[in-house]
Amino acid sequence: MTEVDEQIARASEFLNRTRERAESQRRRRNQGVGIGTRLGRIAAVDATILIAAMVIGWIVPLGMGGALLVMAALVAATLFLAFMPSHVTPPTLEKVVEAPLKLLPLRTEQWLETQRPALPAPAQTLVDGIGVRLETLAPQLATLDEREPAASEIRKLVGEQLPELIKDYGKVPPPLRTVARNGKSPDAQLAESLKLIDQEIAEMTTRLAEGDLDTLATRGRYLEIKYRDDGVEG
């Protein structure tokens, strides 16, 4: 095996590990959403049963038999909802565009999940990486004002340009996606554009973090000066 072959093999191994790690994260995230939804439904239904039993009990005494029926209803409802198949409906592209800024990364990531199977393998790996970037970006947007210039940039990139890129690629007939035109195939153009978007999201995340770090540093200097001056005065 030549040195070039070894480098290709190492690169392929790295891509496979990256893809497996991203898929594992996705499964855990989707499982967490499913469990949370189930628990919420179980709590709501059980609360409804208990409230109905209390109301009936005020009118007609339930007695031991009634209490047993209520317990049986609670157990039956809990088991039914616990094992009932759950399905999280992915958002449409329209829902992604209309999402509040703080929910935009999550909505975009969920929409990307629906498009991922139709993408070539290199693009799938890049989409997985962008999903991780979006998860990092999401907490930073929770307190970002929609009127800030940075908010407009993020919305345009994450909520418009990224979905439109995937959408435009999907319009290309599959037999033509690997055919070079003007020096690049649609598959290559897609991968190149996804890399640029990944870099842009990373830069936006860094800029937002730097703003937080600058604020923290300013507050630290203020406290240092304040307490130092208080110490001198004391």
Sequence and secondary structure as in RCSB ss.txt:
>XXXX:A:sequence
MTEVDEQIARASEFLNRTRERAESQRRRRNQGVGIGTRLGRIAAVDATILIAAMVIGWIVPLGMGGALLVMAALV
AATLFLAFMPSHVTPPTLEKVVEAPLKLLPLRTEQWLETQRPALPAPAQTLVDGIGVRLETLAPQLATLDEREPA
ASEIRKLVGEQLPELIKDYGKVPPPLRTVARNGKSPDAQLAESLKLIDQEIAEMTTRLAEGDLDTLATRGRYLEI
KYRDDGVEG
>XXXX:A:secstr
  HHHHHHHHHHHHHHHHHHHHHHHHHHHHHHHHHHHHHHHHHHHHHHHHHHHHHHHHHS  HHHHHHHHHHHHH
HHHHHHHHS        HHHHHHS GGGHHHHHHHHHHHHGGGS HHHHHHHHHHHHHHHHHHHHHTT  TTSHH
HHHHHHIIIIIHHHHHHHHHTS GGGTTS BTTB HHHHHHHHHHHHHHHHHHHHHHHHHHHHHHHHHHHHHHHH
HHHHHHHH 
